[in-house]
Amino acid sequence: MRENESVRYDEPLFRPPSEADSFILQATLGCSWNACTYCAMYRGKRYQERPLDAVLADIAEARERFAEDVRHVFVADGDPLGMGLDRWEPILGALAEAFPRLRRVSTYATARNLLEKTPEELKRLRELGLSLLYIGPESGDDATLKRIAKGADAAEHIEAARKAREAGMEQSLIFLLGVGGRTRSEIHARASGRLATAMDPRFLSTLTLTVIPDTPISRLEDQGRFELPDVHELLMELRWFVEEARPSGAIFRANHASNYLPIGGRLPRDRDSILAAIDAALAGQVPLRPEWARGL
């Protein structure tokens, strides 16, 4: 279903690419952390939880129009997992009642709000239907994580992933090529692969950093204190990441519009073929996505 067919949204509205056909339920506005230096998604937007009555009304309205069509629901905005169970329980209950063919409810999550939840709270959320968490560590390198103000280090991301996994929730992890800059390029990429191994997600993806004007990282760039790796170096980061990433079994995608080399497969099963494709691109044997076709 298209995102604006049934409910009115407070723009801007963001969702993962894989949720394109999902019903988007806006339970919060903005991001409670909103400090990551590379991110402009919610800058200038005050974080707040929408009134519960309004959220439930959106579900009821969508039920009237799309009850049999909705199979996936994505709960927005930036990190709704930070909501308490007093809000999550009625929301998840209403979703289950409204959409009889519902298969999955997902949301963005941070290591911080996962760690703030007790194991019992996470298990209760899973019982009620919250089954997939999108988490963006962006890097496994603690120095890079501190520089981009992610709010959690690698060890905290590992602990957060463990809690989610023990509660029965699947994870989709996002890492950001280039965010370590040229000075920490290989360190960032290899540490990110190791963190992906330790967090052991069901889904794994890499995006490529786009420096957005008026963000803190763009000001560092203007001051000569941050330099984005060039295309060859970004491909090397992708290679180092794949070399190091050894999840038990993950669907891997690097086909986001920001990436120069759209590629994917399963790790560890397809590691050799993915590395061979990257090597072909490094050797100039595979065309890369042109700049005009890249985007956020």
C-alpha positions in Angstrom: 0.0 0.0 0.0 1.2 3.5 -0.7 2.2 5.5 2.4 -0.2 8.4 2.1 -3.3 6.6 1.0 -5.0 6.3 4.4 -3.5 8.5 7.1 -2.1 12.0 7.4 1.6 12.2 8.2 3.7 14.8 9.9 6.5 15.2 7.3 9.3 14.4 6.7 8.6 10.7 7.0 11.3 8.1 6.7 11.3 4.3 6.4 13.7 1.6 5.4 13.6 0.7 1.7 12.4 -2.8 2.5 9.3 -1.3 4.1 8.1 0.3 0.8 4.9 -1.8 0.8 4.2 -1.6 4.5 1.6 0.4 6.3 3.6 3.2 8.0 2.2 4.0 11.5 3.6 7.3 12.9 3.7 6.7 16.6 6.4 9.3 17.5 7.7 12.4 15.8 11.4 12.9 15.3 14.2 11.2 17.1 14.7 11.2 20.8 18.5 11.1 20.4 18.9 13.3 17.3 22.6 13.9 17.8 24.3 11.8 15.1 26.7 14.1 13.3 26.0 12.8 9.8 22.2 12.7 10.0 19.8 15.4 8.9 16.6 13.3 9.0 15.0 14.9 12.0 17.0 18.1 12.6 14.8 20.9 13.6 12.0 18.5 14.5 11.2 18.3 18.2 10.8 14.7 19.5 7.4 13.8 20.9 5.1 10.8 21.3 1.9 11.3 19.3 -1.3 11.2 21.4 -2.3 7.5 21.8 -5.8 8.2 20.7 -4.5 9.7 17.4 -2.3 6.7 16.7 -5.2 4.3 17.4 -7.4 6.4 15.2 -4.9 6.0 12.3 -5.0 2.2 12.8 -8.8 2.2 12.8 -8.9 4.4 9.6 -6.5 2.1 7.9 -8.5 -0.9 9.0 -11.6 0.5 7.3 -9.8 0.7 4.0 -7.0 -1.9 4.0 -7.8 -4.6 6.6 -7.1 -7.5 4.2 -4.2 -5.9 2.4 -1.8 -5.1 5.3 0.8 -7.8 6.0 3.7 -5.6 7.2 3.6 -2.6 9.5 6.5 -0.2 10.1 6.2 2.0 13.2 7.8 5.4 12.8 9.5 7.9 13.4 13.1 7.7 14.5 13.2 5.3 17.5 9.7 4.3 18.8 11.2 1.5 20.7 11.8 4.1 23.4 8.1 4.2 24.1 6.9 2.5 27.2 4.8 -0.7 27.3 1.8 1.4 28.3 1.8 2.7 24.7 3.2 -0.3 22.8 0.7 -2.7 24.2 -2.5 -0.9 23.0 -0.8 -0.1 19.6 0.3 -3.7 18.9 -3.0 -5.1 20.1 -4.9 -2.7 17.8 -2.7 -3.7 14.9 -3.3 -7.4 15.4 -7.0 -6.9 15.7 -7.2 -4.6 12.6 -5.2 -6.6 10.2 -5.9 -10.4 10.2 -3.2 -11.1 7.6 -0.5 -9.2 9.5 2.9 -11.0 9.4 5.4 -8.5 10.7 5.6 -5.4 12.8 9.0 -3.6 12.7 10.5 -0.3 13.9 13.8 1.6 14.2 15.7 1.0 17.4 18.9 2.2 19.0 21.3 0.4 21.3 20.4 2.9 23.9 16.7 2.2 24.0 17.2 -1.5 23.7 19.5 -1.5 26.8 16.9 0.6 28.7 14.3 -2.2 28.2 14.2 -5.2 30.6 14.3 -8.7 29.1 10.7 -9.1 30.2 9.6 -6.0 28.4 11.3 -7.1 25.2 9.8 -10.5 25.4 6.4 -9.0 26.0 6.8 -6.8 22.9 7.7 -9.8 20.9 4.7 -11.7 22.1 2.5 -8.8 21.0 3.9 -8.9 17.5 7.0 -6.6 17.4 9.4 -8.9 15.5 12.0 -6.9 13.5 14.2 -4.1 14.7 16.2 -1.9 12.3 19.4 -0.8 14.1 22.1 1.4 12.6 25.4 1.0 14.4 27.0 2.6 11.3 30.5 1.6 12.6 32.1 -0.9 14.8 35.1 1.4 15.6 34.7 3.0 18.9 36.6 6.1 17.9 34.3 6.6 14.9 31.2 5.9 17.0 32.3 8.6 19.4 33.1 11.1 16.6 29.7 10.6 15.0 28.0 10.9 18.4 26.2 7.6 18.0 25.4 7.3 21.7 26.7 3.8 22.2 30.0 1.9 21.7 30.5 -1.4 20.1 30.2 -3.4 23.3 26.9 -1.8 24.1 25.6 -2.6 20.6 26.6 -6.2 21.1 24.8 -6.3 24.4 21.7 -4.7 22.9 21.7 -7.3 20.1 22.0 -10.1 22.6 18.9 -8.8 24.4 16.9 -8.5 21.2 17.9 -12.0 20.1 17.0 -13.6 23.4 13.6 -11.9 23.2 13.1 -13.5 19.8 13.4 -10.4 17.7 15.2 -10.3 14.4 17.6 -7.5 13.6 18.3 -5.6 10.4 21.7 -3.8 10.8 22.9 -0.9 8.8 26.6 0.1 8.5 27.8 3.3 6.8 30.7 3.2 4.4 32.9 6.2 4.6 31.8 7.5 8.0 35.2 6.9 9.5 36.8 9.3 7.0 40.0 8.6 5.1 42.1 8.5 8.3 40.2 5.5 9.8 38.9 3.9 6.6 40.2 0.4 7.0 39.9 0.4 10.8 36.3 1.5 10.6 35.4 -1.1 7.8 37.0 -4.1 9.5 35.7 -3.2 12.9 32.2 -2.8 11.4 32.5 -6.3 9.9 33.5 -7.7 13.3 30.6 -5.9 15.0 28.2 -7.4 12.4 29.6 -10.8 13.3 29.1 -10.3 17.0 25.5 -8.8 16.6 24.6 -11.7 14.3 21.6 -10.2 12.5 19.1 -11.8 10.1 19.5 -8.9 7.6 22.7 -6.9 7.0 23.3 -3.9 4.8 25.8 -1.2 3.9 25.1 2.3 2.8 27.5 5.0 1.7 27.8 8.2 3.6 26.5 11.3 1.9 27.7 14.5 3.6 24.6 16.7 3.9 25.1 20.5 4.2 24.6 22.1 7.6 25.2 18.8 9.5 28.0 18.7 12.1 30.0 16.3 9.8 29.7 18.8 6.9 31.2 21.5 9.1 34.1 19.3 10.0 34.6 18.7 6.3 34.6 22.4 5.6 37.2 22.8 8.3 39.4 20.1 6.8 38.9 17.8 9.8 36.9 15.2 7.9 37.5 13.8 4.4 35.2 11.3 2.7 37.1 8.4 1.1 37.1 8.3 -2.7 35.3 5.8 -4.8 38.2 3.3 -4.8 38.6 3.6 -1.1 34.9 3.1 -0.5 35.0 -0.1 -2.5 37.9 -1.3 -0.4 35.9 -0.5 2.7 33.1 -2.7 1.3 35.6 -5.5 0.7 37.2 -5.2 4.1 33.7 -5.3 5.6 32.6 -8.4 3.8 35.9 -10.1 4.6 35.3 -9.6 8.3 31.6 -10.1 8.6 30.8 -13.6 9.6 27.2 -13.8 10.9 25.7 -17.2 11.3 23.4 -16.6 8.3 22.4 -13.2 7.1 20.8 -11.7 3.9 23.3 -9.1 2.9 22.5 -6.1 0.7 24.6 -3.2 -0.6 22.1 -2.2 -3.2 20.9 1.1 -1.6 20.9 4.1 -3.9 23.8 5.6 -2.1 26.2 2.8 -3.0 28.4 2.8 -6.1 28.3 -1.0 -6.5 24.8 -2.6 -6.0 25.5 -6.1 -4.8 24.0 -8.7 -2.4 23.8 -12.3 -1.4 23.9 -14.3 1.8 26.7 -14.4 4.3 28.7 -16.5 4.8 27.4 -18.7 1.9 28.1 -16.1 -0.9 31.2 -14.4 0.6 33.6 -15.6 -2.2 31.3 -14.5 -5.0 30.7 -11.2 -3.4 34.4 -10.5 -2.9 35.0 -11.6 -6.5 32.4 -9.0 -7.7 34.0 -6.3 -5.6 37.4 -7.2 -7.0 36.1 -6.9 -10.5 34.7 -3.5 -9.7 38.0 -2.4 -8.2 39.7 -3.6 -11.5 37.3 -1.5 -13.5 35.6 -4.6 -15.1 32.2 -3.7 -13.6 30.3 -0.4 -14.2 29.6 1.5 -11.1 26.4 3.5 -10.4 27.0 7.0 -11.8 26.8 10.0 -9.5 23.6 11.3 -11.0 21.9 8.0 -10.1 23.0 8.0 -6.5 20.8 9.3 -3.7 19.8 9.1 0.0 
